[in-house]
Amino acid sequence: MPHAVARLRDERLARSLKPFVARGSRAPRCARCRVPFSHCLCPWLPEVDSRSGVCLLMHDIEPLKPSNTGWLIADVVPDTFAFTWQRTGVDPHLLQLLVDPQWQPLVVFPGEYAEPSRVVERIEPQPGKRPLFVLLDATWTEARKMFRKSPYLDGLPVLSLRPEALSRYRLRRSTRSDHLCTAEVAALCLDLAGDATAANTLDAWLDVFTEHYLGAKHHRQPDLQNAAHRALQAAPAP
């Protein structure tokens, strides 16, 4: 069964008045991993358990981009939910998710943009609840607008991360190396919640995806013996 981001992509394509053509997309791509068939990474698709959940609030065309890393989160974290951000409305299923008693939702965003009373830097476990990380999947400019203009998020705590490493993401240009991609942020959240296996697997899956994606782009074969590929091969079954 397609995961949440794949379903959101299908819904977005169904609404499109014209085909979405990504840059460099002339080569036929695997529908499952979004990489040209010559560099398909499906044989390394991991399976892990995670107590945490991830809620992706995605800007309009993010699900359509082959380089989108929210897709990778949905590959790894079984309880991943995905919704299109709407400037003038909100999906009622998103509102239901945010008040579902099994979840402890936290908006993941830099604390400098939120009221100090909302900002937390660690997760305080609540009995009977599982962490649900709400990630704004967009460019940095778009994400700031989404954070400001989503009143249904205003009552939620804001988890402000302090990453120690610079971003490893190489598929889109950024003016700042301290801006992490969505999958890197999710991995930090999972680790903070004690889901170390899922966090490490997501990091490795991002690295393998990047290796195959850039390999196809630059017409070179990926290194199937590098650390990330070996980590996925060694990952314990759920």
matplotlib code that plots the C-alpha trace (Angstrom):
import matplotlib.pyplot as plt

x = [0.0, 1.4, 2.5, 1.1, 3.4, 2.9, -0.9, -0.6, 1.5, -1.2, -3.9, -1.9, -1.3, -5.0, -5.7, -3.1, -4.2, -0.9, 1.8, 4.5, 7.9, 10.9, 14.2, 16.4, 13.4, 13.7, 14.9, 12.1, 12.0, 11.0, 7.6, 8.5, 11.8, 11.6, 15.1, 15.9, 15.6, 19.3, 19.9, 16.8, 17.4, 14.3, 16.4, 17.7, 14.3, 14.5, 11.9, 12.0, 9.6, 9.2, 7.2, 7.1, 5.0, 5.6, 3.1, 4.3, 2.6, 3.8, 3.8, 1.9, 4.3, 6.7, 5.2, 5.8, 9.6, 11.8, 14.3, 11.7, 13.0, 9.6, 9.1, 12.1, 10.6, 7.4, 9.5, 11.0, 8.5, 5.3, 3.2, 3.8, 0.9, 1.0, -1.2, -1.0, -0.7, -3.6, -3.3, -7.0, -8.1, -7.1, -7.7, -10.2, -8.3, -5.2, -7.2, -8.5, -4.9, -3.7, -6.3, -6.0, -5.4, -2.7, -0.4, 1.7, 2.1, 5.1, 5.8, 9.4, 10.7, 13.4, 12.4, 13.4, 10.2, 7.8, 6.7, 9.2, 6.5, 5.8, 9.5, 10.9, 14.2, 13.4, 10.5, 8.6, 6.9, 3.2, 1.5, -0.2, 1.0, 3.5, 5.5, 4.1, 6.5, 4.9, 7.3, 6.8, 8.1, 8.9, 11.7, 12.8, 11.0, 7.8, 8.1, 8.3, 5.1, 3.4, 4.5, 3.0, -0.2, -1.3, -3.4, -4.3, -0.7, -0.6, -1.6, 1.1, 4.6, 7.5, 10.4, 13.5, 16.4, 20.1, 21.9, 25.6, 26.4, 25.9, 23.6, 24.7, 21.9, 23.2, 20.2, 19.0, 20.9, 20.8, 22.6, 23.1, 24.7, 23.0, 19.5, 18.8, 16.6, 13.3, 14.7, 17.6, 15.3, 13.1, 16.1, 17.1, 13.6, 13.5, 16.8, 15.6, 12.5, 14.6, 13.9, 17.6, 17.2, 14.7, 16.8, 20.0, 18.1, 16.6, 20.0, 21.4, 18.4, 18.9, 22.6, 21.8, 19.0, 21.5, 24.2, 21.8, 20.1, 23.3, 24.8, 22.0, 22.3, 26.1, 26.1, 28.1, 27.4, 26.7, 29.1, 27.1, 29.8, 29.8, 28.8, 25.2, 24.5, 26.2, 24.1, 20.9, 22.0, 22.8, 19.6, 17.5, 14.2, 11.1]
y = [0.0, 3.4, 5.5, 8.9, 11.0, 8.8, 9.1, 12.9, 13.0, 11.1, 13.4, 16.5, 15.1, 14.4, 18.1, 19.4, 21.1, 20.3, 17.7, 18.4, 18.1, 18.1, 19.3, 16.5, 14.1, 12.9, 9.5, 7.1, 6.8, 4.0, 5.0, 3.6, 5.3, 8.2, 7.5, 6.5, 2.7, 2.5, 3.5, 2.2, 1.8, -0.3, -3.3, -1.3, -0.2, -0.6, -1.9, -0.7, 0.0, 3.4, 4.5, 8.0, 9.4, 12.2, 14.6, 16.3, 19.6, 20.0, 23.0, 22.6, 21.0, 19.4, 15.9, 16.2, 16.8, 13.8, 15.2, 15.7, 14.0, 13.8, 10.8, 9.1, 9.7, 7.9, 5.1, 4.5, 5.7, 3.6, 6.2, 9.0, 11.3, 13.9, 16.9, 19.7, 23.1, 25.4, 29.2, 29.7, 26.5, 23.3, 19.6, 18.3, 15.1, 17.1, 18.7, 15.3, 13.9, 16.8, 16.1, 12.3, 11.2, 8.7, 11.4, 14.1, 16.7, 19.0, 21.5, 21.3, 24.8, 27.2, 28.6, 32.2, 32.4, 31.3, 32.8, 31.7, 30.1, 27.6, 26.6, 23.3, 21.7, 18.2, 15.8, 15.4, 12.0, 12.0, 8.8, 6.9, 9.2, 8.9, 11.8, 13.2, 15.5, 18.1, 19.1, 21.9, 20.5, 23.4, 25.9, 27.9, 31.0, 29.0, 27.3, 30.6, 31.7, 28.4, 28.7, 32.2, 31.5, 28.2, 29.2, 25.6, 25.0, 28.0, 25.9, 23.3, 23.3, 24.2, 21.8, 23.8, 21.6, 22.4, 20.3, 19.8, 18.8, 20.7, 19.5, 16.6, 17.3, 17.8, 17.6, 21.2, 24.5, 26.3, 29.5, 28.1, 24.8, 24.9, 24.5, 20.8, 19.0, 17.5, 14.0, 15.2, 17.1, 14.0, 11.8, 14.2, 14.2, 10.4, 10.2, 12.7, 10.5, 7.4, 5.9, 5.4, 2.6, 4.5, 7.6, 5.8, 4.0, 7.2, 8.9, 5.9, 5.9, 9.6, 8.9, 6.0, 7.9, 10.8, 8.5, 6.9, 10.2, 12.0, 8.9, 8.9, 12.6, 12.4, 9.1, 7.2, 4.0, 4.3, 2.8, -0.2, -0.9, 2.4, 2.9, 3.8, 0.7, -1.5, 0.1, -0.7, -4.3, -4.7, -3.1, -5.4, -6.6, -5.2]
z = [0.0, -0.9, 2.1, 3.1, 0.9, -2.2, -1.7, -1.3, -4.5, -6.4, -5.0, -6.1, -9.6, -9.9, -9.3, -11.7, -14.9, -16.6, -16.0, -13.4, -15.0, -12.6, -13.7, -15.1, -15.3, -18.8, -17.8, -16.7, -13.0, -10.6, -9.2, -5.8, -5.1, -7.6, -9.0, -12.6, -13.1, -13.8, -10.2, -8.4, -4.7, -3.8, -2.9, 0.1, 1.3, 5.1, 7.5, 11.1, 14.0, 15.6, 18.6, 17.3, 14.5, 12.0, 10.6, 7.4, 6.6, 3.0, 0.8, -2.5, -4.9, -2.4, -2.8, -6.6, -6.3, -6.8, -4.4, -1.6, 1.6, 3.4, 1.1, 2.8, 6.2, 5.1, 3.8, 7.3, 9.9, 9.7, 11.4, 8.9, 8.0, 5.2, 4.5, 2.0, 3.7, 2.8, 3.0, 3.7, 5.2, 6.9, 6.2, 8.9, 9.1, 10.2, 13.0, 14.1, 14.2, 16.3, 19.0, 18.9, 22.5, 21.5, 20.3, 21.9, 19.0, 18.9, 16.1, 15.1, 14.4, 15.5, 18.9, 17.9, 15.8, 18.6, 21.9, 24.6, 26.7, 23.8, 23.2, 24.5, 23.8, 25.0, 25.1, 28.3, 28.0, 28.7, 30.0, 27.3, 24.5, 21.7, 20.3, 17.0, 15.3, 13.1, 10.4, 7.9, 4.6, 2.4, 1.5, 4.4, 3.2, 2.7, 6.0, 7.9, 6.3, 7.1, 10.7, 11.0, 9.1, 10.7, 13.7, 14.4, 15.4, 17.8, 20.9, 20.4, 22.0, 19.7, 19.7, 19.0, 17.9, 18.3, 15.7, 16.3, 12.6, 9.4, 6.7, 4.5, 2.0, -1.5, -3.8, -3.6, -3.2, 0.1, 1.2, 4.7, 5.6, 9.0, 7.4, 7.6, 5.1, 6.4, 6.7, 8.8, 11.1, 11.5, 12.3, 15.1, 16.5, 16.5, 18.3, 20.9, 21.4, 22.0, 18.6, 17.9, 15.4, 13.3, 13.5, 12.4, 9.6, 8.3, 8.2, 6.3, 3.9, 3.2, 2.4, 0.1, -1.7, -2.2, -3.5, -6.1, -7.0, -7.8, -9.4, -11.9, -12.4, -13.1, -14.9, -12.3, -10.4, -6.6, -4.1, -2.9, -0.3, 1.5, 5.1, 4.4, 2.3, 4.8, 7.6, 5.8, 5.1, 8.8, 10.1, 12.3, 11.0, 12.9]

ax = plt.figure().add_subplot(projection="3d")
ax.plot(x, y, z, "-o")
ax.set_aspect("equal")
plt.show()
